[in-house]
Amino acid sequence: MQRILIVEDNKTLAKLIAKKIKSEIDMDVDVAYSLQEAKLFIKMYKYFIVLADLNLPDAPNGEIVDYAIKKENRVIVLSGNVDKNLRSELLDKNIIDYINKGGINDINYIINIIKRLQKNKKHTILVVDDSMVFRKHMKRMLENLFYKVITVAHGEEAINLLHTKVDVSLVLTDYNMPVMNGMELTAAIRENYNKNELCIIAISSNQDEEINALFLKEGANDYIKKPFSKEEFSCRINNSIEALENIQIITNSANRDFLTGLYNRRYFFKNVQTYFDEAVQDDEDFAIAMIDIDNFKNINDTYGHDTGDKAIIDFSELLRANTDHHDIVARFGGEEFCILLKGTTSNEAQVIMQKLLSKVERSVTISDKNEEIRFTISIGLATDHEDTLDATINQADLYLYEAKNSGKNKVVFN
């Protein structure tokens, strides 16, 4: 488990912060009341974050900050001193943040920052700038915020990378660059990624106010003027990532089944239609399977609906594990599921479904009362495509009906 170190000589405040963190974040928390105690903890453990007071009995001038950074720890400074010069000096030391010890709102801010840093580890940021010095500077700041960072020197490199790497959350681009400038890069990215999929933040020292507006019109989410403060930079990056996460949460709620996390019926029909039309036109092989859990009502009646839900969740995991990442797996409702197997021949689809059948038959769901529940599935598989998507799904549904009525636990196909 990850750990947090609080270094604070005010024992009441230190215990309050520790209690608050433990109640809201799943991390171990250690508390040191002096530099000497902090050194012992840092020697024993690797910390996710060190929350460091500037004025300790044996280190009154912020020595804890230099020591923690030297030992490769990320640091958030806690201080009652609001002196601007001191704040600027500390931010130059590559700390994460400088927080006043004013009250409960500041403690809540600390909690939110730690939660944000945890989430940042899931995101990759692409930095595009022709200055190696500036690329390194931004990379250092972003990695200190726990982001994964990729750097390239110009727009064409960025476009080529985005074609091969799909997990970039944010592009940070300079304006003036050779080959392709930041404005052109923004326009090119927006041809393939909308604002709900990928953030773009432009950075420039250009004083022309029109440039800001043009960047935003081309699809940038935000614009940062050089020179900028470290705090502004961090806030704008984090705010953009958080906005992207919130949009994705809303999108997932609309497109995903709440119980299994699989796609829902609405998403399936909306997104498979385009693929179906193109695949039929290009004569591409694919298959559609309708799947139903056999005798599911008996599971609910015998073991209860919570165990029935658990069986559905376990089966969903088997579906994920036994299909390719580019296939589309959806829960249509209840115990009924539908799969689009892309680029798959009839023989390949039959093999995939037979393997799934066998794995489900061997699987076990454990109830809340530690009972073993086993179940089987029936599958209708359409590999010859009808004129429309609806007709093809109906054909798979007819095969499923035949599988259910001819003994269950089998695959019926054309």
N, C-alpha and C positions, 0 to 999 in steps of 0.2 A: 504493500500500500504506500502511496505517496505521502510525503511528510511536509509540514510547514513549521518553520522555526520563528517564534516571536521573541524578539530581544527588546525588553522594556523593563526599566527599573521600578516603574509604578506597578506594584503587584496587583492592586485592585483592577487597574485598566488591563493589564496583561491577562489576568484570569477572565475578565469579561470578554475580551476579544477571542481568547481561546475557546470559551464556552460557546460563543456565537458561531465560530467557524465549525466546531464539532457538530453543532445542531443542524447546520445547513450544507456542509460539504463532507463527503466521505474521505477524509484524510486524517492521519495521525498528527497531533499538534504537540510540539515541545515548547517549553517556555524557559528562557534564560534571563536572568536579572542583571547580568554584567557581561563585559567583553570576555572575561576569562571563562565563564560558564558557556557562552556562545561558542568559543573556540573548541571546547570539549564536545559539544553537540555536533558541530560541523566536522570534527575529526571522525565522529562515529557514523554519521548519516549523510546521505545526499538529499538535499532539500529541493522541493518544487519551487518554493518561494521562501525568502527570508524577509520578515517584517522587522525592520530595524529602527529603533529609537536613536536619535543623534546624540543625545546627552546621557551617557551612562556614568556611574560612579568612577569606573576605572578607564573611561574613554569619553571624555567630555566634548571632544571636537569631531565626532563622527567617524572615529577610527574603525568602528564596526563595519561601516559601509565599504571601505577600502579592503578590509580583511575578507569579507564575504565575497566580494567580486573577485578578489585574487584567488579564492578557492573555488571559482567558477560557479558561484551561486547567483541567481537572479534576485534582485533586491527591490523592495518597496520601502521607501523611507517614511517613518512616522515622526512628526515633529510639531511642537507648538510654536516654532519660530517661523514667521511668515516673511522674513527678510528676502527681498527679490534677488539680491546678489547671491545669497547663500543658495537659494532655490536654483538659480541658473548654474551655479558652480556644481551642484549635485547632479543636475540633469545631464551635464557634460560627462559625468562618470558612467553613463550607460545604465542608470537605474531605470526601473520600469515606471515608477511614479513617485510623486512627492505628496504625501497626504497629511493634512493638519489633524491634530488630535483634539478636535473640538467637541465631540459628543457622539451620540448614537447614530446620527446620520453619516458621520465619517466611518464608523464601523460597518454600517450597511454598504457604504461605497467600497470598502475593502473587500467585503464578501462578494460583491458584484464583479469587482476586478478579477478576483481569483477564479470565479466561475467563467468569466470571459476568456481568461488565459487558458483554462482547461479546454474550452471549445476551439480556441485558435489552433490547437495541435492538429485538428482535422482539416485545416485549410492550407492550400498552396497559393502563394502570390507570385506572379510573374512580373519582374522589374525590367523595364525596357528603357535603356539610357545609353547614349554613346560615350559617356564619361565613365571610365573605369573607377575613378575615385568616388564618384557619386553612387555608382552601382554598389560598391563595397559598403559605403556609408549607410545606404538604405537597407541593404541586406543585414547589416549588423543590428540596426534598430528593429527590423521586423523579426529577426530570429530571437531577439531578446523578448519579444512578445509571444514567442512560441510558435510563430508561423513557419511553415516550410517555404523556402524561397528559391526561385530559379531566376537567374539573370541572363539577359541577352543584350546585344549592342544596338540593334535597330529593329524596325518594324517587320521586315520580311522574315527575320529570324523568329520573331514572336508568332507570326502567322503560321509558319511551318511547324513550330512547336505545338501550337494549339490544334493543328490538324492531327497530331499524334498523341497528345496528352489531354485527356478530357476532364481531369479533376482540378483544373485551375479555377479558383473562386474569384480572384481579383487580378486585374492587370493594372500596373502602375506605370504610366508612360510619360516620358519627357516630350516636349513639343518639338524642339529643334533637333532633328537627327538626320543623318544621311540615308540615302536609299528610299526610305519611307518615313515621313514625319509623324508625330503623334496624332495629328488630326486625321491623316489618311489611315493610320492604323486603327483609330477608333471607328471610322466609317467601315473599314474592312471587317473588323470584328463583329460589328452590329449586323452585317449581312448574314452571319451564321449564329450569333448568340444574342438573345434579347436581355433586357435588364434584370429579368427574373432568373436568368441562368448564370450570368457573369457580370461582375462589377468592373467598371473602368474609372480610374482616378487619374486625371491629367495633372502634370506638374510642369510649371514653366516660370522663368524669370521675366517673360515678356510683359511689359507694362500696358499693352494695348487691351483695354477693357473688352473690346470686341472679340478677342481671342477666347476669353472665358465663355462668352455667350455661344460662340461657334462650337466650342468643344461640347457644351451641354446639348446644343441642337443636334450634333452628330451622334449623341448617345452616351456621353460620359455621365457617370453618376455624380461626380464631384470634381472640383478643381482646386489645386493648392498652389499658391504663389510662392516662389523662392524670393528671399530666404524665408523659411518657416521655422517655428519652434518645434521642439521635439514633442511637447504636449499636444499641440495642434495636429501634428502628423499622426500621432498614436490615436487620438480621438477620432479623426476622420476615417482612418483605416478601420478601426474597431466598429464605428457606427455603420460604415458601409457593409461590412461583413455581417453585422447583426441584422441589418435591414434585409440582406439576402437570405439569411437563415429564417427570418420571420415569414418572408414570402414563400420559401420552400415548405415551411410548416403548413401554411394555409393551402398551398398547392397539393401537398401530400394528403391533407385532410379531405380534399375534394376527389383525389384520384386513387387513394388507397383504402383498402378494407380495414376497418378499425381493429378487428380481432387479430388478423394474421399478418397485416402489413403488405399483403399481396395487392396487385392492382384490383380495382373494382370493375363491375360490369360496364359502367359508364366510360371509364378510361379505355377499356378493351375495344369497345365499338368505335370510339372516337379515333384511336390511334392505329388500329389494325386495318381500318378501311383504306387508308393511303397505301400501306404496304401491300394489301391484297390487290389493289388495282395495278400497282407497278409490277408485282410479281407475276400476275396473269399476263400482262402485256409483254413482259420480258421472258415469259415461259420459264420462270424460276420455280424449282421444286419447293414445296412447303406442305405442312400438314396441320390440321386443327383437331384437337382431341377434347371431347367432353368427358368429364370424370365425375363419378358419384361414389360416395362412401356407402358400402353395402350395410343394410340393416341399421342405419344410424339411429333411427327412432328407438331401437332396443337399447342402445348405449345410453341415451338420455333417460329412458324409463327405468333402466336397471341401476345406473350409477349416478344419475343426476346431470343437470345441464352444465355444471362447472366442469365435470369430467368430459362431457361431450365437447365443450369448448377446447379442452386440453387436447382431445383427440384430433380436432380440426387443426389446431396449432401445430401439433406434431406432424400431421400429414403435410401441412404447408411447408414445413422445413424439408421434408423429403422431396417435395416438388422442386423447391429451390436447388437442392443438392443434385438433382438428377436431370436438370435442364441447363441449357447454355445461358450465359449472361445476356445474350441478345434476343433470346426467346421472350415471349410475353406470357406470363402466368397470372391468371386472374381468378378470384373467387366470385362466382356469379350470385351466390346466396346460399344460405344454409350449408348443406354438405356437397354442393355442386361447384365444380371448377372447370375452367376452360384454358387450354394451352395452345398458343401458336408456336409451332416449331419452324423457325425460319431456315431456308436453304437446306431442307431435309428431304431426302427421297422417301418413297413409300416404304422400302425395305428398312432404311435407317429408322424411320419413325416407328415401325413395328417393333424393332429391337429395343428402342428406348422405352416404349410403353410396356413391353414384356418385362424388362428389367425393373421398371417402376412397380409393376404388379407384384413381382417376387419380393422386392424390398419391403413393400407395405405389408405383405403377408408375414414376413419375418419380424416386423417391428412390434414394439410393445409400448403402450401408454400406461403410465402408472397413475392411479387415481389418488385423491387426497387421503384415502384410507389405505394406501399402499397396495391396492389391488392391481393385478395385471390385466390390461384390456387389449385384446387383439381384434383386428378387423381386416376386411378386404375391400377392394375397390372394383368397380366395373368401368370399362373405358369404351367409348365409341370414337373411332379414328377415321377421319375423312382425309384422304390423300389425293383423290380426284376432285378437282375444284368445280363447283357449280358456277353459274353466271354471276352470282352475287355473293358477298360475304354472308348475308343472312341465310341464303340457301345452303351454303357450305356448312355453316354451323347447324342448321336444321338437319342436314344429312348426318353429321356427327352425332346429333341428338337421337336420331332414329337408330343408329348403330348402338348407342348407349342403351336405348330402350330394349333392343334385341339382346344385348349382353345381360341386362337385368332379368329378362324373362326366360333366358335359356340357361340359368344356373348361377349367374353372378361370378365374380372373381375371374374375369376374362376380358380380353380385348376383341372387339368385333370391328372389322374394317372392310373397305370396299376392295 
